[in-house]
Amino acid sequence: MVSMFSSHFFNWTRQLKNAGHVVYWFDVFDSNTRVKKIDFVHQITGWRYKYDYPGRHLIKSKLPFFYKFLKPFSERELADVFERELLKIEPDAVQSFALQPAAFPILEVMKKYPDIKWILSAWGNDLYYRQQTGKKDLDKIHQTLPEIDFLFTDCNRDMGVARNLGFKGIEMGVFPGGGGYELDYYSKFRRPFSERNIILIKGYESHLGRCNKILESILKLKALLEDYEIVIFGANQKVLAYVKEHKLDKWNNFKCFQKIPNKEVLKYMGGSMLYIGNSISDGMPNTLLEAVVMSVFPIQSNPGGATEEIITHGKNGLLITNPENSAEIGDLIQQAINSPSMLKLGIEYNDQYTRPNLDRKSVREKVLAKYEEIKDNLAH
């Protein structure tokens, strides 16, 4: 398994524990950290530096050009180390998690060993966004996808995108990027609908995230929202600056958190009636799935139609058609606040039909069956 250091990757990999496979992890960015959560996995870390010279971090931050000059002398090439490990381990298959960090860098190596099957797990913006980001990305995608033998995605949309971009292998199906969710564990944080008064917002503002468009919409709804607690989590500096500039931090019912543990997010979700996530590109948003698991009514952007694979507008959630349009987002928030019966029915629908499909035990059984299919394919 070839991946960056990622909780989604660790959660996916945990599905393979005690499943009869010998698993190795090649840490592409070399965090040089052993991960207890996947202690059954042989972890290849600490490979990058030939020697770690004094002042390296300072030079990297203050003299980037000089650091780049020193790099060939102090660092090993990812592809070289990966190939060395590949020849030593002689795996039946290699699985890359996301194209850019974990597939592109090993493409030339994998082409040298066509008998080793190559699996790709496409995440989030892996295909949908990268197909739009210019010739360089697109050329690399066109070179890589025909080499992939098996493909997992987190939404149906990306399976179609992959086919259009050159994937000719076997579709392994659509699964949450981190596997399923432990519903019993999550349940202890869920409060009855009558006790929920939080509007929870994902604080993702970047080249893709559009949290500030949500904040722009709630500025105009201050009177309507004064009886609700507004909570932002995962806020970055752009969100914090917007909050300060528009004095949202002066509202009595407003809280803004930067990075907080997932357990804290779950607790807030357990008391939330609405969850709002907004971006111009994504796969199936993991936080949206968590909101469904926690019985929160979602308002979510729908780039390329991924979100509508599980959310029907006006039934079990509301879809943002234009993530850049704060007026539209404001209208959806008003619609939700003014329609408690829609929220209750939507949550009941998700509890009955959507949430059970996200159960970790059920997802794990299906995922392991897919790995058995790959194993059978190797035998032929």
C-alpha positions, 0 to 999 in steps of 0.5 A: 500500500502506497499512501501519505500519512492519512487517517482515511488511509489508516481506517481503510487499511484496518479493514484488512486486519486478520483477513489473511493478507500480508500488508506493507505500507510505503509512506510516500512523504516519510513522516518517519512515524510508526502508526499504532492504529495499523500495527499489523502492517509492515511500515516502511518509513524513515527512508527519505534522508541519507543523513539529517544534517544540522539546521535542515529545517531552518534552511528549508524555511529560510533558504528554499533555493539552497535547500533545493540545491542540497536535496540530491545530496541529502535525500533519496528519490522516492521511486528508487526506494520504492523499487528497491522495496518492491523487489525485496517484498515481491508483492502480488499487488500494489495499491496507491491511495490518490493519484498525485501523491501515491501513483504518479511518483511510482508510474515508471517503476510499475510499468517495469513490472507489469506482472504486479497488479496495480490497484488505485483508490481514487479520493476526493478531488483525485479525478474530477478536479485534476481533469480540469487543472491543466495539461500537465495533470491531464497528461499524467492522468492519461499516462497512469490510468491505463496502467491501473488494473483495479479501481476503487472510488468514493463516488460513482461519478469518478468511476465514469471520469476514470473511464473517460480518462483512460482507465481500462481495468476492473471496477471494484466499486464505490466505498467510503474513502476510510471504509465504514463507520462504527455506528455503535460508537457514534450512537453514544453522541447522538441526541434526540432531534428536540434537543438539537440547536447547533448549526455546524459549518465546516471551516474549509476555505482554500482553492476548493473550499468555500466556507466564507460563502456560508459565513457571508450568507449567515451575516444576513440571517442574524435575526433568524439564527439568534436562537441557534448556536453556530459552530465552525470547526476546522477553520483555517486562517482565511476563515478566522480573518473573515470572522474577525473582519465581519465581527462574527466573533462578537455574536453571542451564539457563535463559536469558531474552532480550528483543528479539533479532535474528530471525537469533538466534531462528533459531539458537536454533530450529535447536538446539531440539527444542520450541517453545512459543507461547501466546496467547488470540488470534492468526491463524496465528502467524508464529513457529509457521511459523518453528518448522516451517521450522526443524524444531522440534516445536511446542506452540501455542495454537489460538484459534478453530481457526487453528493446527489448520489446519496442526497435527494434535494428537499428529501434527505438533505439540500444541495447547493448548486452554486457554491460561489452564491451566498444568496442561494446558500442563505435561501437554503438555510432559511428553508431548512430553519423554517421547515422542521418537519422536512428536517425530521423526515429527512433525518428519519429517511437517512437513519432508515436507509442511508446510515445502515449502508455506512456500517463498518462491519457491512462495508468491511465484508464487501471490501474484503470480498473485493480483495478476494476477487483481486486475489482470484484474478491473480491466480488466473 
